[in-house]
Amino acid sequence: MSRRISILGATGSVGGATLDLISRAEPGAFEIVSLTAHTNVADLAELARKYRPEIVVIGDASLASDLAEALAGSGIETAAGPEALIEAAARPVDYTMAAIVGSAGLRPAAAALQAGSILALANKECLVCAGDYFMDLAKERGARILPVDSEHNAIFQAIYPGHDKYIRRVILTASGGPFRDWSVEKMSGVSREDALAHPVWSMGDKISIDSATLMNKGLEVIEACRLFGLPSAQVDVVVHRQSVIHGLVEYIDGSVLAQMGSPDMRIPIASTLAWPERMETPAEPLDLAALSRLDFEPPDETRFPALRLAREALLEGEGATSCLNAANEVAVEAFLAQKIRFLDIPDLVSDCLDVMDRQAMLPNRFSGIEDALEVDRQARIIVSDCMARIHA
C-alpha cells in the first residue's frame, strides 16, 4: 500500500533529502499530500510540479499570489500563511516530515500529532521548547514520534524494543566542529566563514554555527532526555572526529550497542520513512578497513560553555530550555550578520537566562504551545536588549 506523506519544510536540506529518497523508491510506494516552504516560492513550485501533491503552502502570507501564479493551471491547491501551514499539517496522512526550522515549526508539528500520524521530527525546537507537551500529545493521540537527527535516530535504532528499562546511559557523539583544536584566544577572532566550514557535515548556516559552539550538542542532550525519558545524568556526550558512530546505548549488563554509518542524512531519514521496515539509500557504504580507527574524547565545556548552559537549563525545566533556544537563535543570527563576535553567542544566551530567571519568567512546565511561544517571544526581546548593551 502507498504511504501518504506530508513534508513540512520541503525546500530545506532535510526536505530535499526526503524527496530524493521518495524519488528512488518503487513507483507508488509514497503519495505526497502536502509540501510547504517558508519563502522559497520558485523551488516549492518546481517540487509541486514534479511530485504532484494535493496542496502546497508558503508560510509567508504575502507570497500567496506568487505561489498561485507559479502553479496556475496545474490543478494543485495552493495556500499561504501560518494558519494554512497548520491546516496542511493536519490533513490525514500516514507520515509527516517535520523539518520547518525554528519555533515556527511548533504549531504545524503539533497539528500533525493531533491528526495521529507518524511524526518524523527534524525540528529540534519541538522537544527543546515543549518536549513534555509533545510527548504527552503523541501518547494521547496514539501517534508516534520518530527522531530524524542522526544522533537520536542512532539511539532509537540501538534500543531493543521493550529494553528501555535496562538502559544505563545513552551516548551522543559530536564531531567537535571546526574549532575543536582551537584555543579560546584563537576563537576570539573567528570569522563567519571559519564557523561555517564544518569538517564533516554539509548543513545549513544556523546548524553549522551551533555545531561550532557545541550548542547543537546541548540541544540534543535536552532532546534525548525528553524523547527517551531519561535524566540528564544518563545522557553523555563524546567527541568522535570520524563521525561514523552516531549514537550508542549502554545497557546494565555492560553491553554497548552503536549505530554506525556514513555521515549522510538520508540514512536516518530512510529509517523513519520506511519504519518499521527498511529501504535502500544511495549513502556510501562504510569501509571499515579504510577507516582503520575510531577516536573518542570528552568535550571541553570550558572552551565550549554552550553544552554546560544546555544541561543547566534542562534541570530548570521547559521555560529555561525554551529561553536557551530562542536566545541562541537570535545570537547566531547576529553573528551570521557580523554584528557580534563568535564568543559572544554563549555569553548572550547565559545573560538572557540570568535576566529571565531573576524576573521569574521561566516556568518549569508548559501547559501548551502558546506558553512556549510566549517565553520564546520574551527571550528574543531580552537577548536583543543584552546585545544592544554590547554595542553601547
N, C-alpha and C positions, 0 to 999 in steps of 0.2 A: 504494500500500500504506500502511496505517496505521503510524505510528511509535510504538512502545511507549516510554513515558516514566515516569521516577520523579522526584519533586520533593522534595528533602531541605530542609526549611525552608519549607513551603508557606504558612504563615501570616504570613511576613515580607513586606517590600516587594518583594523580587525574586521570591519565590514567587508573590505575588499578581499581579505584572505578567506572569509566565509564564502563569498560568492565564487571565488576561484575554486574552492573545493566542490561547491554545488555544480559548477560548470564541468567538472571532471567526473561527476557521479553518473551512474546509469540514467538514461532518459526516463523521466517520470518519477525518479526517486524523491524529488523535492518539488513542492509547489510554493512559489513565493506569493505571499498575501500582501505584505506591506514593506515598503522601503522608505526610509526617512533620512534627512540630512539637515544640517543647520542653515547653511547659506549657499552651498555649492549647487546651484541650480543646473549648470551645464552637465556636470558629472552625474547628478541624480537622474536627469532626463535621459542621458545616454544609457545608464543602467536600466532604467524603466523600459526603454525600447528593446533592450536585449533580453531581459528576464520576464517581462510582461506581468508585473504584479497587479493585484486588484486596485491598489491605491498607492500613491506616493505623496509624501508630506514634506514640506520645507518648514523648518522651525521658525524662521524669521517671517512673520506675517506680512511684512512689506514686500516680500518677493512672490506673493501669491499669483499675481498676474504674469510674472516672468515664467513661473513654472507652468501655468496653464497654457501660455503661448508656446513654450518649448515642446509640450506634449499635445498640442492641438491636432485633432484628427486621429489620435492613437487609440481612443476608446478607453484610456486609462484614467481612473478617477484621480483628481489632484485636490490637495487641501494645504492650508498653511496656518502657522501659529501654534503656540503651546497646547491649546485645547485640542487641536487637530492631532497633534502628536499623541496625546493621551488616548484619544478615540481610536487611532490606528493601532496603538499598542494593546488596546482592549479587545480587538477583533479575535474571534475564536481561531486559534492555531494550535499546533502540537508543540511548537518550539519557538522561542523568541530569543534572538541575539541582542542583548542589551549593551550596546557599545557607544552610547552617547556620552561624551566626555563631560565631567563636572557635575555640579549639583543639578543642572538642567535635566539629567537623566533619572532623577529620583522618582518623579511622578509617573513618567511612562513605564518605568520598570515595575513600580507598584501596581499599575493598571494591568500589566501582563500577568503578574502574580494573582491579582483578583480574578482574572479570567481562568486561572487554573492551569496555565501551560507550563511546560519546562522553561525555566529562565536560565539561559547561558549568560553568566554575569561577567562582563568585561569592564563594567563601571565600578571603580573602587569605592566611589562615594556612597553607594547604597549601603555597604556594610560598615564603612568607616563612620559615616554620619548617623545612620539609623539602623545598624545591624540587628539589634534586638527586635525592632519593629518588623523588619523584612523576614527574619527567620520565623517569627510568630505568625506573620501573614501567610507565609508559604505552608506552614503546618495547618493553619485554619482552612485554607482553600484547597488543600490536597495537591499543591504544586510542588515542583522540585527545583531547587537552585543548584546548578552545575557551574563550578568555577572555571573561568577561561584563563585567568592569569596562569602563566606556566608553572609557578611555584605551587599555587593552591591546587591546580589541576593535577600536578605530580603527587601531592599528598592524597588527594581524592582517589587517585588510581592505586596508591600503595596501601590504602586502608581496606583490609579484607572485610567484606560485608559481615556485620554483626560483631566485629572485633574492636569497636570503638573503646569499650571499657578496658581493654588490655593495653592501651597506648600509654607509654611512659612519657614520650615527648615527640614533637614533630620538629623538623629542622628545615628552615628555608635557606636556600643558597643565594648568594649575591655575587655578581661579577666583580663588585668593588668600584665600578665606574672608571672614568678616565683619570681620576686623581688618587687612586688607591696607594700610590707610592710618593705622593707629593707631601711636603711639609705644610704646616699652617701658613708659614711665611710665604711660601711659593703660591699657595692658593689665594692669597690676598690679591694677587694680580691676575686672576683667572679672567679670560675673555669669554664672550658669548660663544665664539667659535670653538674655544677649548672645551667648554662644558657640553657642547652638542656632539662632540666627537667620541661617541661611545665605542669602546674597544671590541664589543661583541655583537650587540643587537642593533638592528635598524628600527628606530622608533620615532614617534612624533616629538616635537620640541619640548613640550611640558614634561613628559615622562623621562626624556633624556636628562633634563635638569634634575628631576627627582632622583634619578639613578646616580647622578654625580654627587648630590648631597647625602645620599642614602636615605632620603625621606621616603622614597618608594618602598624601601625595605621596612621602614617603620610603619607605613600604612598597611603593608602586607602582614605584619605581625598582628595589627588590630583586626584585619580581615580574617586571618586564620583563627584567632581566638573566638570570634563571633560565628564564623562558618562551621567550625568543628566543635564548638562548645568547650573550649579549653581555657584554663587560666594562663596569664602571661608567662608564668614560670615554666610552663610546659611547651613553650614555643621559642626555639633558639634560632639564631642566625649565624651562618658561617660564610666567609668569603671564599668562593670557589672560582678561580680565574678561568678555567676551561669552559665553564657554563654548559656542561653536558649532563650533570646531575642537577635536577631542578628542584627536588624536594625529597626528604627522607622521613620515614616513620620508624621510631624505635619502640618496640614492644617490651612488656615487663619481663619476658624471658630472655632479653638481650638481643633478639633478632632485630636487624635494621633493614628495612625494605626501601629501596630507592627507585625512582623513575628516572631513566636516562633517555636522552635524545638530542638530536641536533638542535641548535638554537633557532628554531623555525616555529612561529606562532601557529602555523597550520596544524601542527601536531596536537596541541591542547584543544584547538577549535574542533578538529575532527573527532576527538574523543567525546565531545559534548554533542556534536552534530549527529553522530551515529549511535550514541548511548541508548540502550545498554550493549549495543554491538560495536563493531569496529569497521572502519573504512580505510581505504588506501589513500595515502598522501604522496605528493611529489618531494617530500623532505629528503634531504641527503642522508643515507644510512650512516650510522656510526661505524668508523673504522677503529676498533679498539687497539689494534696493533700499532697503527699510526699515531694514535693518541698517546699511548705508552705510559702516561702518568696522570694522576689526579691530585691536585693540591688543595689544601684547606687551611684557613687561618681565621682567628676571631676578628670581628670588625673593631675598628678603633673609634670608640664613642667620644674620645677627646677631640680628635680631628673632625669627626662627623657626628656632631651632637644631635642631629635630627632623629636618629634612632632612639636615643635616650628620651627625647621630648615625646615621641610617639608612645613609648611604654608608660611614661608618667601620665599622659593624657588618657590612655586606656584604663588606668587604675581609677581615674576620676569619673569616667562614665561617658555617655553619648554626647553631652554638651561639650566637654573638653575635646573629644575627638573630632566633632564637627567644627569647632573653632580652629583646631590644628589644621584641618584640611583647607578651610576657607582662607586662613591667613597664609598658608603655604601657596595656594593658587595665586593670590594677589602678589605675594613677594616674587614668585617665579615669573609672573607676567612682567613685573617691574624690572627684573634682571634681564629678561629677554629684550626689553625695550631699552636696556642700558641706562636705567635710571638709578639702580643700586648696584653694589658690589656682590659678588658671589657669596662671600661670608656673611653678608647682611641677611641672607634668606633665613637661616635658622634663628638668628638674633631677633628678627621681626616676629617670627612665629612665637618665640618664647615671650617677647614683650606683650603680644596680643593675649596670650593665655594668662599672663600675670594680671593684666588690666581687667579682663572679664572675670577672672576668679575673685579678685578683690571686690568687684561690684556684684558678686553673687549672680552672675549671668550664665552659669554653666550647670544646667540641671543634670542629674545623674542619669536619667532615663527619659526618653520622649514618648508621648502618647500617640504621635502620628507624624507624617511627613511635614506638616506645616510647622511643628515645633522645631524640627531640624533646620528647615529653611529660614526660620526667624533667627536662630543662632548664627547660621551661615551669613545672613544679611548683616547682623550686628558686628560680627567678626570682621567682615570686609570693610566696614566703616572704621572700626578701631585700628586695624592694621594700616589702613591708609593714613590715619592720623599719626600713627607711630612713624610711618615712612616720611611724612611731611617734616617731622622733627629732625630726621637725618639731614634734610636739605636746608633746615633753618640756620 
